[in-house]
Each structure stands twice: as C-alpha cells, then as structure tokens.
Amino acid sequence: MTGARRHVAARPAWRCRVCAAPWPCQPAKLALRVEYAHDPVGLSVYLCVLLHEAAADWLRLCPRPPDPAELFTRFVAWTRPVGADAEHGRVDRLLDRVTSLTRASRNRRGPLRPGQAPGRRRPMG
C-alpha cells in the first residue's frame, strides 16, 4: 500500500490505528484478503492467533470475559468465501449421511481389527 496508511490494530484495545473502528476494520479485511489471496487457510490460522491474543488483552483490561462468538465473528468468520454458508450446510448434510451409513455398516459387520481395511474382512477366531 504505497502512499496509504495501513489499517493495523492498536493494542491492547484492538482498534484500527487509522480509522479507530474495531479491528479488523473493513479496509484491513480487504487488505488481508488481497495479501492472503492464495492462502485462505493461512489467513484463517493467522486471524485465529490474533483472536487469542485479543482475548488475552481483553482479559487483562476488562473484568468480564469476552464473548467467544463475538470474537470469532469479528476475527475469523468473515474469511469464509461468499456463499460458503449455503455450501457448508450441503457439505454437513452429506457428511452426516456418509457418517450414518458408515456407522450402520460397521454395526452390521462387527468391529475392524487393528490395521484391517474396511473393505477386507477376515473371519475372527
């Protein structure tokens, strides 16, 4: 960002040094999305670390603990791709279905031995 000031956090309050909004502010989010465009998982991990640091700062400054859901929404939730909530719901339903089918299959055939692949069963005994 040449010629423009970077929107960075002023600790321990976690407010933007440029616009005084709760950090990450909208300009900071945009800059982080650009910086981590090829590593969205890295962005989420980085922001999780900052979330923990912000929670620790909050606990030193305030007598009441921060709301975990609020901190997650502020620091991490916005990193999900647009439309990810709807897709996430479809993936969750598919995983639930696969998990229930797998459990039902295992219950019918008995437990696996250590090192035994699910498709290959040897008689026990």
trRosetta pair geometry for C-beta under 8 A, 3 or more apart (Angstrom, degrees):
i j d omega theta_ij theta_ji phi_ij phi_ji
1 4 4.5 -79 169 67 107 102
1 5 7.7 -23 123 91 131 8
1 6 5.6 144 52 -79 142 80
1 31 6.8 -31 -52 -121 130 126
5 17 7.6 -115 156 99 124 102
5 18 5.0 158 103 -99 122 123
6 18 7.5 -166 97 -36 30 131
6 28 7.9 75 172 -105 74 81
6 31 6.9 137 -144 -171 85 171
7 16 4.9 -22 -166 -149 92 121
7 17 7.3 176 -149 46 42 75
7 18 4.9 -85 -102 30 70 127
7 19 6.5 -10 -123 9 113 104
7 23 7.4 178 154 -119 91 99
7 24 7.6 92 121 -155 113 70
7 25 5.4 -101 176 54 139 113
7 27 4.3 124 -17 92 150 108
7 28 3.9 -118 102 -61 114 86
7 31 6.6 163 41 10 99 138
8 16 7.2 120 64 -145 25 65
8 17 5.4 2 67 13 77 120
8 18 7.8 90 25 -15 59 96
8 23 7.4 21 160 -134 27 146
8 28 7.1 138 -82 -111 30 120
9 14 5.2 -22 -157 -136 120 56
9 15 7.2 115 -150 56 66 23
9 16 6.8 -58 -98 -94 44 43
9 17 7.3 80 138 -25 6 89
9 23 4.0 -178 -97 100 88 164
9 24 7.5 -66 -62 -78 102 58
9 28 7.9 67 -49 -127 75 161
9 50 7.6 148 -3 -163 157 126
10 13 5.9 1 98 54 91 100
10 14 7.5 -160 68 -83 54 10
10 15 5.3 -26 50 67 104 76
10 16 7.2 49 0 136 93 9
10 17 4.7 123 -53 -78 103 79
10 23 7.6 149 21 -20 61 140
11 14 6.4 30 -103 -65 63 60
11 53 7.8 -48 -118 144 138 113
11 57 6.0 -118 -161 -109 98 156
12 57 3.8 -170 -158 -164 97 119
12 58 7.9 -175 164 -57 100 39
12 60 6.7 -72 -167 72 157 120
12 61 5.8 168 119 -48 129 129
13 57 7.9 -115 -44 145 18 132
13 61 7.7 119 -89 -108 59 172
14 22 6.7 23 120 -157 92 71
14 23 5.1 -130 174 50 69 100
14 54 4.9 47 -80 -129 150 111
14 57 6.7 143 -35 80 106 143
14 58 7.8 -30 4 -61 132 92
15 20 5.3 3 166 -156 122 51
15 21 6.9 161 -158 79 78 21
15 22 6.3 -59 -108 -102 65 36
15 23 5.9 145 -153 -16 11 96
16 19 4.8 9 93 51 137 78
16 20 6.0 -81 65 -27 82 11
16 21 5.0 18 13 50 123 71
16 22 7.6 36 -16 87 87 10
16 23 4.8 141 -63 -77 67 94
16 24 7.8 74 -77 -147 102 33
16 25 4.4 -21 -50 -15 145 131
16 27 7.7 91 -143 55 152 105
16 28 6.4 -149 -106 -31 115 128
18 25 7.9 -124 63 43 97 150
18 27 7.4 -52 76 69 139 144
19 25 5.5 137 62 -164 126 172
19 27 7.0 124 -9 20 138 125
21 25 3.9 99 75 -107 122 116
21 26 7.5 -1 92 5 163 78
22 25 6.9 141 75 -78 44 73
22 74 6.4 -69 139 -147 127 129
23 28 6.0 35 -148 22 84 168
24 28 4.0 -136 -158 100 87 124
24 29 5.0 118 134 -61 121 76
24 32 6.6 -33 -146 -6 152 143
24 47 7.6 -56 -15 -123 135 115
24 74 7.5 148 33 163 72 76
24 75 7.0 106 6 -120 101 54
24 78 7.8 -134 76 57 121 141
25 28 4.9 93 49 10 68 105
25 29 7.1 -127 98 -8 34 90
26 29 5.6 -51 -145 33 33 114
26 30 6.5 33 157 -19 65 103
27 30 5.7 -53 -149 36 34 112
27 31 6.3 33 154 -17 66 106
28 31 5.7 -55 -147 39 32 110
28 32 6.1 31 154 -19 66 107
29 32 5.8 -56 -145 38 29 110
29 33 6.3 32 154 -22 64 104
29 78 6.0 -46 -137 125 135 143
30 33 5.8 -52 -149 33 30 112
30 34 6.6 28 153 -16 63 105
31 34 5.8 -56 -152 37 32 110
31 35 6.1 31 153 -19 67 109
32 35 5.5 -54 -141 40 33 112
32 36 5.9 -1 168 11 68 112
32 43 6.1 117 160 -143 103 115
32 47 7.7 72 179 -66 154 114
33 36 6.6 -73 -136 56 21 86
33 37 6.6 58 154 -79 60 73
33 43 7.4 46 -99 -130 44 161
33 79 7.9 -177 -91 -127 84 69
34 37 5.8 -11 -155 -43 30 110
35 43 7.9 131 85 -95 89 107
36 39 5.0 -87 -161 71 81 82
36 40 6.3 116 138 -92 106 37
36 42 5.7 -155 -143 83 115 99
36 43 3.6 132 124 -65 164 110
36 46 7.4 -145 -82 23 146 139
37 40 7.9 -4 -161 -60 21 79
39 42 3.6 3 147 24 117 125
39 43 6.4 139 106 -23 76 81
40 43 5.4 -46 -150 30 39 116
40 44 6.6 39 152 -18 66 101
40 79 6.6 148 -168 169 90 103
40 81 7.4 -16 -142 -53 161 93
41 44 5.7 -52 -153 35 36 111
41 45 6.4 35 150 -18 67 105
42 45 5.7 -53 -145 38 32 111
42 46 6.1 36 155 -21 66 106
43 46 5.7 -54 -146 36 29 113
43 47 6.3 21 157 -13 64 109
43 79 5.4 177 115 -141 115 133
44 47 5.9 -60 -146 42 28 106
44 48 6.3 35 153 -25 64 104
44 76 6.0 66 -147 -149 78 97
44 79 5.0 178 -82 103 82 156
45 48 5.6 -51 -149 31 32 115
45 49 6.8 34 152 -19 63 100
46 49 5.9 -55 -159 31 32 111
46 50 6.7 25 148 -12 65 106
47 50 5.4 -51 -145 41 40 112
47 51 6.2 52 150 -29 67 99
47 75 4.8 166 171 164 102 89
47 76 5.0 158 113 -89 122 71
47 79 6.4 -174 25 -42 153 140
48 51 5.4 -45 -148 28 33 118
48 52 6.8 33 153 -17 62 100
48 75 7.4 132 -85 127 32 123
48 76 6.0 45 -74 -88 71 131
49 52 5.9 -55 -157 34 32 109
49 53 6.6 30 148 -16 65 106
50 53 5.4 -53 -147 39 38 113
50 54 6.1 41 153 -22 69 103
50 75 6.0 -169 91 -150 99 128
51 54 5.7 -54 -147 36 29 111
51 55 6.4 32 153 -21 64 105
51 71 5.4 114 -157 156 100 108
51 72 6.9 45 -143 -92 149 49
51 74 8.0 141 -111 78 96 91
51 75 4.1 175 -81 84 99 163
51 76 6.2 -28 -51 -33 143 108
52 55 5.6 -50 -146 34 32 113
52 56 6.5 34 153 -19 63 104
53 56 5.7 -53 -150 35 33 112
53 57 6.4 33 151 -18 65 104
54 57 5.6 -52 -147 37 33 111
54 58 6.2 39 152 -24 66 105
54 66 7.6 25 126 -28 91 173
54 71 6.5 172 94 -143 122 115
54 75 6.8 -170 24 -70 146 139
55 58 5.5 -51 -147 34 31 115
55 59 6.5 32 154 -20 63 104
55 65 8.0 18 -164 -166 94 86
55 66 5.5 -125 -124 39 76 132
55 68 8.0 21 -107 -103 133 69
55 71 6.0 29 -73 -135 98 166
56 59 5.8 -53 -149 34 31 111
56 60 6.7 30 152 -18 63 104
57 60 5.8 -58 -154 35 34 111
57 61 6.3 17 155 -9 68 114
58 61 6.0 -70 -146 44 29 102
58 62 5.6 -26 177 27 72 114
58 65 7.5 82 117 -158 115 45
58 66 4.5 30 123 -45 162 119
59 62 7.1 -66 -110 57 20 76
59 65 6.4 4 -97 -115 92 71
59 66 7.5 -89 -54 -8 73 92
62 65 8.0 160 96 -85 107 15
62 66 7.6 99 61 -61 138 75
66 70 6.7 -123 170 71 91 112
66 71 5.3 69 135 -49 130 123
67 70 3.8 64 84 10 111 115
67 71 6.7 170 85 -12 58 83
68 71 5.8 -58 -147 39 32 109
68 72 6.2 32 156 -20 67 106
69 72 5.7 -53 -145 36 31 111
69 73 6.3 31 155 -19 64 106
70 73 5.8 -54 -147 36 29 110
70 74 6.2 26 155 -17 64 110
71 74 5.7 -58 -144 40 30 111
71 75 5.9 -1 168 4 68 115
72 75 6.6 -71 -134 50 22 90
72 76 5.3 -47 -164 45 64 112
72 77 5.8 76 137 -39 79 100
73 76 7.7 -46 -73 54 8 69
73 77 4.5 -21 -125 18 47 140
73 78 7.6 73 178 -33 54 84
74 77 7.8 58 11 26 22 100
76 79 5.9 -54 -170 14 51 116
77 80 6.5 -33 -178 1 51 109
80 84 4.0 -130 165 63 108 151
80 85 7.2 90 123 -50 147 70
80 88 7.7 -30 -159 -44 141 134
81 84 4.6 116 62 -52 73 113
83 86 5.7 -47 -170 38 68 109
83 87 6.1 63 136 -16 83 108
84 87 5.5 -62 -145 48 38 110
84 88 5.5 48 154 -32 73 106
85 88 5.6 -50 -142 32 26 115
85 89 6.7 30 155 -21 59 101
86 89 5.8 -52 -157 29 32 113
86 90 6.9 29 149 -15 63 103
87 90 5.7 -54 -154 36 38 110
87 91 6.3 35 151 -17 69 106
88 91 5.7 -55 -146 39 32 110
88 92 6.2 37 153 -22 66 105
89 92 5.7 -51 -146 34 30 113
89 93 6.5 29 156 -18 63 104
90 93 5.9 -55 -150 35 31 109
90 94 6.4 30 152 -17 64 107
91 94 5.7 -56 -149 38 33 112
91 95 6.2 32 154 -18 67 107
92 95 5.8 -56 -145 39 30 109
92 96 6.2 33 155 -21 65 105
93 96 5.6 -51 -147 34 31 114
93 97 6.5 32 153 -20 63 105
94 97 5.7 -55 -151 35 31 112
94 98 6.4 28 154 -16 66 106
95 98 5.7 -53 -143 39 33 109
95 99 6.0 35 156 -21 66 108
96 99 5.8 -57 -145 38 27 112
96 100 6.3 24 158 -17 64 107
97 100 6.0 -57 -147 37 28 106
97 101 6.3 25 155 -16 64 108
98 101 5.8 -58 -148 39 30 110
98 102 6.2 31 154 -21 66 108
99 102 5.7 -55 -145 36 29 111
99 103 6.4 29 156 -18 64 106
100 103 5.7 -51 -145 36 32 111
100 104 6.3 33 155 -19 64 106
101 104 5.7 -55 -147 37 31 111
101 105 6.3 32 154 -21 65 107
102 105 5.7 -55 -148 36 30 112
102 106 6.4 28 155 -17 65 106
103 106 5.8 -57 -147 37 31 108
103 107 6.2 32 155 -21 65 107
104 107 5.8 -55 -147 35 30 113
104 108 6.7 29 155 -19 63 105
105 108 6.0 -58 -154 33 31 109
105 109 6.5 -2 162 5 66 114
106 109 6.4 -75 -142 50 29 91
106 110 7.7 -90 179 79 61 16
106 111 7.0 39 -179 -102 102 45
106 112 7.5 -65 -133 -24 105 91
109 121 6.4 -108 174 -92 127 156
110 124 7.3 -99 132 -17 154 137
112 116 4.6 -159 -175 76 95 111
112 117 8.0 -131 -149 90 135 9
112 118 6.5 -69 -83 -95 140 58
112 121 7.8 -108 -113 -105 74 83
113 116 4.3 81 59 -16 81 131
113 122 7.3 -31 12 48 137 105
113 124 7.5 162 -59 -99 115 94
116 120 6.4 -135 -170 85 83 89
116 121 7.1 65 171 -108 131 48
116 122 7.0 -123 -123 14 130 97
117 120 4.8 55 64 26 98 102
